[in-house]
């Protein structure tokens, strides 16, 4: 089997989107004086879909959500020539070939996300070629079903947040994640509003449901150190990305300071980056995303590393490339699940582009052992809602 073609297309959403709301989610832009939608640079309403074709007619599907037009250019100009003519089962060689060839200007960010897309497609190909789901190639079933947590609860009206939390309870979820809307520039009043939102959600879900708290890099070290003691009474399962991803020492300091586990890794790349986080005990929960971190090949190595350190892996986002890894390792106890929703931040686009993602039942998802590869196909239902860049 040889790779004969790599096709990268950008799917840009032109349909209805939910308009931005103030204090929707704290983020890394919050500390600047810029006015307007601070979340604007973190909304992604486009997605790159990669199809890797072989000489026997099989097609593997991969994807990348970061900077899709740039990712497509990297795939077309730099990565495709490196994999054409090769056997997709030589995935380790091909990963190293892409990683090392782009090392001078890649290593992290969009370049690694582009490598991830091709790597995911290679694993999809291998599954289809063997007639097995990807998780069976990675280690097989390690759990009967995958527990997952509902991940939304952006900062809106407190009554709306409480109603949303109740819906997740009614659907059988026993864990959920909410977002903060305020950060350092909002002062003590913002602190109080942050605490009020956590109290409102905890009031609905009670003490026996796990509640995760998301900062999305919108705080700094000083602010986080002031907030953590105030949050401990709510017993959150973790506090996510309190500071910028590059502030590894800040993560480590916070992780030592509090009883609340500090999580991160959504914006980290390759096993080298996670070794630094683990060596410094900077995070108590790892949250890579497979279509960013370097693909399934890289994520599989991070799982093994995390297992040795005793740090759980709970990938960012649901989506099949993450679910297969979660199913195949004891290092990963659960998955994130973005509820199906109108296009808002952009995570929802996955459901508009692909078909095959499982729907949670009573807070669990399962993977079909009879669907080869990732079990995904391109949806035809919403094509007229996209501008497709070939």
Secondary structure, DSSP 4 states (H G I P E B T S, - for coil): --EEEEEEEEEEE-S--PPP-TTSS--TTTTS---S-TTGGG---EEEEEEEEETTS-EEEEEE-SSHHHHHHHIIIIIHHHHTTS-TT-HHHHHHHHHHHTTTT-SSTHHHHHHHHHHHHHHHHHHHHHTSBHHHHHT---SSSEEEEEE---S--HHHHHHHHHHHHHTT-SEEEEE----GGGHHHHHHHHHHHHHHHHHHH-TTSEEEEE-TT-S-HHHHHHHHHHHGGG--SEEE--S-TT-HHHHHHHHHH-SSPEEE-TT--HHHHHHHHHHTT--SEE---HHHHTHHHHHHHHHHHHHHHT-EE--SS-SHHHHHHHHT-TT--EEEEPPP-SSSSSTTHHHHHEE-PPPPBTTEE---TTS-BT--EE-STTGGGEEEE-
